[in-house]
Amino acid sequence: MEAINLNRLAYFAAVVDAGSFTKAAERLGITKTVVSQQVARLEAELKTSLLVRTTRKVEPTEAGRKLHARCVMILREAEDAVDELSEARDAPMGLLRIGAPNDYGASMVAPVAARFARRYPACMVDLVLSDARIDLVASHVDLSVRVGWLDDSSQQARCIGTFRQILVASPDLLRTMALREPDDLAGLPFIVNGALREPLLWHFSKGDFERRTVRMRQVISINATPAVLAAARAGGGLAILPDFLVGDAVRSGHLVEVLPEWTLPSGGIHIVYPAARFRPPKVTAFVAMLTDEIGRALA
């Protein structure tokens, strides 16, 4: 037997409920002819009479009554399924899997994830912290937060903020140095962040026209940014760190900004998505919260 056209079940149920082909057609917003033809085809497919037509009313046969009872259940299940999809489309729910680098993930993304979980109890958050580049598809990640500069312009990405890079040193170490300009940095001890592509070569700017490029002298190399911060606080050497990580240490006096009149290139904070036409509400809601948090931090 061929598959039944489910639209015909809806037409048949409407006729039984309305007791008339004319009223069913009005309810469905189609012509009486279409309703009559579709019900006739349903009877032909089932090889069973489903309706008894009189001059005043249409009544279901015994087989029609049984089928109608099933149709009501089927159509109600379909409506419930559509309602559930509609709710899922409009309200954040389900598992939200996020990728982020260790430093930014711990300092900025994790607190936002905690607030997101409280605000949307129908959601569960899985935050994956790694300085290695995450394959969004293979890791089933809904979104990835990437800090710095994107290598692949073809990715579906959105820049939601920026950060400053700051040259810092411990107060005790800084007292042993005589620094007036970036060229003075070349021979001084420097803590290298091994997670960067060019960790020794830095470009300084002052105003609109002054530019200096300095190659630092490595004394320590560390492949994790939070550990670079710890080594700098311990006086191991100068370090260049992002403002979101080093800000508290500078404000507390544990570290001092060096040559503050000179600036380093700013980096971007990006949301990278797997390829998809639509973003589920859980993704858009989280990105909105993270963007708001970044805005407050910059204010």
KOLKEMAR-397411 format. One record per residue (C-alpha): residue number from 0; residue in one letter; x, y, z. Coordinates in steps of 0.05 Angstrom, whole numbers. Layout:
# KOLKEMAR-397411
<NUM,"a",<X,Y,Z>>
...
***
This chain:
# KOLKEMAR-397411
<0,"m",<0,0,0>>
<1,"e",<26,69,-18>>
<2,"a",<39,122,36>>
<3,"i",<-23,162,55>>
<4,"n",<-22,236,40>>
<5,"l",<-30,265,110>>
<6,"n",<-64,327,84>>
<7,"r",<-122,283,64>>
<8,"l",<-130,261,136>>
<9,"a",<-136,333,157>>
<10,"y",<-189,346,103>>
<11,"f",<-227,283,125>>
<12,"a",<-225,302,199>>
<13,"a",<-250,372,182>>
<14,"v",<-310,345,145>>
<15,"v",<-329,299,203>>
<16,"d",<-320,355,253>>
<17,"a",<-360,405,212>>
<18,"g",<-412,354,187>>
<19,"s",<-409,385,118>>
<20,"f",<-361,391,59>>
<21,"t",<-380,464,52>>
<22,"k",<-367,483,124>>
<23,"a",<-302,442,124>>
<24,"a",<-278,480,62>>
<25,"e",<-294,547,96>>
<26,"r",<-256,526,158>>
<27,"l",<-196,503,117>>
<28,"g",<-197,564,71>>
<29,"i",<-201,523,7>>
<30,"t",<-256,504,-42>>
<31,"k",<-309,452,-30>>
<32,"t",<-287,416,-94>>
<33,"v",<-216,406,-67>>
<34,"v",<-242,378,-1>>
<35,"s",<-289,330,-36>>
<36,"q",<-235,307,-85>>
<37,"q",<-184,295,-30>>
<38,"v",<-232,256,14>>
<39,"a",<-253,214,-47>>
<40,"r",<-179,198,-61>>
<41,"l",<-169,179,12>>
<42,"e",<-227,130,7>>
<43,"a",<-198,102,-58>>
<44,"e",<-130,93,-26>>
<45,"l",<-161,58,34>>
<46,"k",<-212,20,-9>>
<47,"t",<-263,37,44>>
<48,"s",<-324,83,48>>
<49,"l",<-311,134,103>>
<50,"l",<-371,180,97>>
<51,"v",<-445,173,84>>
<52,"r",<-472,233,47>>
<53,"t",<-545,254,58>>
<54,"t",<-582,316,35>>
<55,"r",<-572,351,102>>
<56,"k",<-508,324,132>>
<57,"v",<-447,281,123>>
<58,"e",<-439,225,173>>
<59,"p",<-378,179,182>>
<60,"t",<-386,104,171>>
<61,"e",<-362,56,224>>
<62,"a",<-294,55,190>>
<63,"g",<-297,130,185>>
<64,"r",<-309,138,260>>
<65,"k",<-249,94,276>>
<66,"l",<-205,132,227>>
<67,"h",<-230,199,253>>
<68,"a",<-211,181,325>>
<69,"r",<-140,164,300>>
<70,"c",<-137,228,258>>
<71,"v",<-153,271,318>>
<72,"m",<-94,240,356>>
<73,"i",<-47,246,296>>
<74,"l",<-65,319,283>>
<75,"r",<-59,337,357>>
<76,"e",<10,305,359>>
<77,"a",<30,345,298>>
<78,"e",<5,409,329>>
<79,"d",<43,394,393>>
<80,"a",<107,381,354>>
<81,"v",<100,447,317>>
<82,"d",<87,483,383>>
<83,"e",<150,452,413>>
<84,"l",<191,473,354>>
<85,"s",<162,543,359>>
<86,"e",<180,547,433>>
<87,"a",<250,521,418>>
<88,"r",<256,573,364>>
<89,"d",<235,630,410>>
<90,"a",<264,611,478>>
<91,"p",<335,590,496>>
<92,"m",<337,516,516>>
<93,"g",<381,455,511>>
<94,"l",<456,444,515>>
<95,"l",<500,504,495>>
<96,"r",<571,482,480>>
<97,"i",<622,539,478>>
<98,"g",<696,539,461>>
<99,"a",<743,592,487>>
<100,"p",<818,603,501>>
<101,"n",<841,589,573>>
<102,"d",<856,660,594>>
<103,"y",<796,696,565>>
<104,"g",<750,637,579>>
<105,"a",<767,637,653>>
<106,"s",<766,713,663>>
<107,"m",<707,733,619>>
<108,"v",<668,676,588>>
<109,"a",<659,632,651>>
<110,"p",<626,687,693>>
<111,"v",<578,702,635>>
<112,"a",<563,628,627>>
<113,"a",<544,625,701>>
<114,"r",<496,683,694>>
<115,"f",<468,654,630>>
<116,"a",<453,587,665>>
<117,"r",<417,624,721>>
<118,"r",<376,666,673>>
<119,"y",<357,608,628>>
<120,"p",<346,546,671>>
<121,"a",<323,506,610>>
<122,"c",<395,511,584>>
<123,"m",<457,474,605>>
<124,"v",<526,502,588>>
<125,"d",<588,462,569>>
<126,"l",<648,509,567>>
<127,"v",<710,479,534>>
<128,"l",<774,518,549>>
<129,"s",<833,506,504>>
<130,"d",<888,548,472>>
<131,"a",<888,500,413>>
<132,"r",<842,517,355>>
<133,"i",<777,479,364>>
<134,"d",<744,445,304>>
<135,"l",<673,470,313>>
<136,"v",<640,415,273>>
<137,"a",<680,356,301>>
<138,"s",<673,382,372>>
<139,"h",<598,397,365>>
<140,"v",<610,468,389>>
<141,"d",<554,519,381>>
<142,"l",<601,578,382>>
<143,"s",<675,592,395>>
<144,"v",<704,655,427>>
<145,"r",<770,672,393>>
<146,"v",<816,727,418>>
<147,"g",<866,762,373>>
<148,"w",<867,759,297>>
<149,"l",<828,710,254>>
<150,"d",<869,670,205>>
<151,"d",<811,647,161>>
<152,"s",<768,703,133>>
<153,"s",<719,652,104>>
<154,"q",<694,633,174>>
<155,"q",<626,656,198>>
<156,"a",<651,705,250>>
<157,"r",<629,768,286>>
<158,"c",<674,817,323>>
<159,"i",<640,835,389>>
<160,"g",<697,874,422>>
<161,"t",<770,892,425>>
<162,"f",<826,889,477>>
<163,"r",<890,928,489>>
<164,"q",<958,896,496>>
<165,"i",<999,926,553>>
<166,"l",<1073,923,567>>
<167,"v",<1082,911,642>>
<168,"a",<1135,897,694>>
<169,"s",<1138,887,769>>
<170,"p",<1153,950,809>>
<171,"d",<1219,921,835>>
<172,"l",<1243,902,766>>
<173,"l",<1223,969,736>>
<174,"r",<1264,1006,788>>
<175,"t",<1327,974,759>>
<176,"m",<1313,998,688>>
<177,"a",<1321,1064,653>>
<178,"l",<1267,1067,600>>
<179,"r",<1251,1127,556>>
<180,"e",<1229,1095,490>>
<181,"p",<1217,1027,459>>
<182,"d",<1288,1021,432>>
<183,"d",<1311,1015,504>>
<184,"l",<1273,949,511>>
<185,"a",<1315,908,464>>
<186,"g",<1367,885,514>>
<187,"l",<1321,877,574>>
<188,"p",<1294,810,601>>
<189,"f",<1228,791,568>>
<190,"i",<1178,736,584>>
<191,"v",<1155,705,519>>
<192,"n",<1084,681,509>>
<193,"g",<1095,618,468>>
<194,"a",<1022,615,448>>
<195,"l",<1032,675,401>>
<196,"r",<1054,670,329>>
<197,"e",<1108,724,335>>
<198,"p",<1122,729,409>>
<199,"l",<1188,769,404>>
<200,"l",<1173,821,351>>
<201,"w",<1129,880,374>>
<202,"h",<1105,943,340>>
<203,"f",<1098,1006,382>>
<204,"s",<1061,1070,362>>
<205,"k",<1059,1140,390>>
<206,"g",<1011,1191,363>>
<207,"d",<996,1190,288>>
<208,"f",<1067,1185,261>>
<209,"e",<1117,1152,308>>
<210,"r",<1128,1078,298>>
<211,"r",<1180,1032,328>>
<212,"t",<1191,957,319>>
<213,"v",<1230,921,374>>
<214,"r",<1255,850,379>>
<215,"m",<1254,830,452>>
<216,"r",<1307,788,488>>
<217,"q",<1276,723,513>>
<218,"v",<1294,699,583>>
<219,"i",<1232,656,597>>
<220,"s",<1183,624,548>>
<221,"i",<1115,602,573>>
<222,"n",<1059,573,530>>
<223,"a",<1000,596,573>>
<224,"t",<982,669,582>>
<225,"p",<960,664,656>>
<226,"a",<1028,635,673>>
<227,"v",<1062,693,637>>
<228,"l",<1024,739,684>>
<229,"a",<1047,700,744>>
<230,"a",<1120,703,721>>
<231,"a",<1115,777,708>>
<232,"r",<1087,790,778>>
<233,"a",<1145,750,806>>
<234,"g",<1195,797,772>>
<235,"g",<1218,748,718>>
<236,"g",<1219,801,664>>
<237,"l",<1178,849,622>>
<238,"a",<1115,820,591>>
<239,"i",<1061,840,543>>
<240,"l",<992,818,566>>
<241,"p",<919,833,547>>
<242,"d",<883,885,588>>
<243,"f",<827,837,609>>
<244,"l",<879,793,643>>
<245,"v",<928,844,671>>
<246,"g",<881,900,691>>
<247,"d",<872,879,763>>
<248,"a",<946,870,774>>
<249,"v",<960,940,747>>
<250,"r",<905,972,789>>
<251,"s",<930,937,852>>
<252,"g",<1002,959,839>>
<253,"h",<1030,888,832>>
<254,"l",<1049,907,760>>
<255,"v",<1064,974,728>>
<256,"e",<1048,994,656>>
<257,"v",<1114,1009,621>>
<258,"l",<1119,1066,570>>
<259,"p",<1044,1080,574>>
<260,"e",<1050,1136,521>>
<261,"w",<1067,1082,470>>
<262,"t",<1013,1034,447>>
<263,"l",<1013,964,418>>
<264,"p",<965,937,365>>
<265,"s",<896,922,393>>
<266,"g",<865,853,383>>
<267,"g",<794,831,368>>
<268,"i",<746,788,407>>
<269,"h",<707,746,357>>
<270,"i",<650,697,359>>
<271,"v",<660,642,307>>
<272,"y",<601,599,287>>
<273,"p",<594,533,250>>
<274,"a",<561,540,182>>
<275,"a",<485,546,190>>
<276,"r",<428,589,163>>
<277,"f",<397,602,231>>
<278,"r",<425,612,301>>
<279,"p",<385,579,357>>
<280,"p",<360,625,412>>
<281,"k",<410,597,462>>
<282,"v",<467,621,418>>
<283,"t",<440,690,404>>
<284,"a",<421,700,478>>
<285,"f",<491,681,502>>
<286,"v",<526,725,450>>
<287,"a",<483,783,472>>
<288,"m",<502,773,545>>
<289,"l",<576,767,529>>
<290,"t",<573,829,485>>
<291,"d",<540,869,541>>
<292,"e",<593,846,590>>
<293,"i",<648,868,543>>
<294,"g",<615,935,535>>
<295,"r",<611,946,610>>
<296,"a",<684,926,618>>
<297,"l",<705,977,566>>
<298,"a",<662,1033,595>>
***
